[in-house]
Amino acid sequence: MSSRHLLKVCGATTPQDVEAAAAAGADCVGLWHGVPGGPRELDPDGLAALAAAARSTGLLPVWVTFLADPAALVATARAAGAGWIQLHAYQPPAVVRALREALPASVGLVKVLHVAPGGAGCVERPLIGAYARAGTDLFLLDTATEDGRIGSTGRTLDQADVTALLPRLPRPFLLAGGLTPANRPAYEEVVAHPGFRGVDVDTAARDRVTGAFGVPEIAALARAWRHAGPAGRGLGLGPVPVAVPGPGSRPGPRSDTSQTRRIREMEPSS
Ligand SMILES: O=C(O)c1ccccc1N[C@@H]1O[C@H](COP(=O)(O)O)[C@@H](O)[C@H]1O
């Protein structure tokens, strides 16, 4: 038996984007709010409307944000009904903890770890254990460019930089950063890691002319990235064995409902 990996596509702005993602076989769709100056920024009503549209197609809506104020995050998460929240910036572990304490277990918490190119490593490396203990369900490894850009960089991570980080990750992770159907073979070692749960893509999910999500583009990503992993691995969000000891740990698998459970329950395909 083998497992199916997740495909998240990021930055939907219209119901048509959501429909394209669902039709092409994505599992999760990223919706922005609180990304200042971002070209795909949604207002709170737009976020809630597209989250509902995503749920109605069976997609898991993921709210992607740079916001760091716990009260604002909690209020928006409740109003929008996001399945997961992706903290895509340099929010400290205390923000994760505040969200974990305030939100139901059904809301998954994704913390992005930014990896700089050229062997410079992960910006948040000293905080990884603290993020896990604060309640992070899933890490997301993405590029931070030399000039400080984060999110939708279209820039790939070096497999060696990623694999150097993996022994320190006490939670499952998604991979991002300039991923395409063609560069899947460059990440064999990453895909084989027991914590790997799938990929997150913006640039390569889009029609080059219109800039909207493209069904052929997303379907090609799904074919390349979402297929079988090693036998017996599920999509659970529980702890991953790591070489790095950490003081305490959060309790075992949380009881949860709805969208997060849907991801946890995605059965391995043969
Ligand atoms: O999708 C975006 O444009 C975006 C903007 C701000 C924060 C996060 C964003 N998305 C993340 O960008 C990467 C994938 O981008 P790419 O494939 O390298 O272009 C992924 O982490 C998305 O969640």
The ligand as a Gaussian input file, in Angstrom:
#p B3LYP/6-31G(d) Opt

LIG

0 1
 O        0.992000      32.588000      -3.238000
 C        1.512000      33.673000      -2.992000
 O        1.690000      34.550000      -3.861000
 C        1.927000      34.003000      -1.590000
 C        2.012000      35.311000      -1.183000
 C        2.335000      35.594000       0.122000
 C        2.583000      34.574000       0.999000
 C        2.515000      33.275000       0.564000
 C        2.203000      32.982000      -0.739000
 N        2.141000      31.707000      -1.223000
 C        3.133000      30.792000      -0.947000
 O        4.155000      30.834000      -1.940000
 C        4.735000      29.539000      -2.009000
 C        4.672000      28.969000      -3.395000
 O        5.059000      29.909000      -4.337000
 P        5.836000      29.511000      -5.692000
 O        5.272000      28.210000      -6.174000
 O        7.282000      29.452000      -5.339000
 O        5.497000      30.641000      -6.593000
 C        3.921000      28.651000      -1.079000
 O        4.543000      28.607000       0.171000
 C        2.622000      29.393000      -0.973000
 O        1.917000      29.080000       0.212000

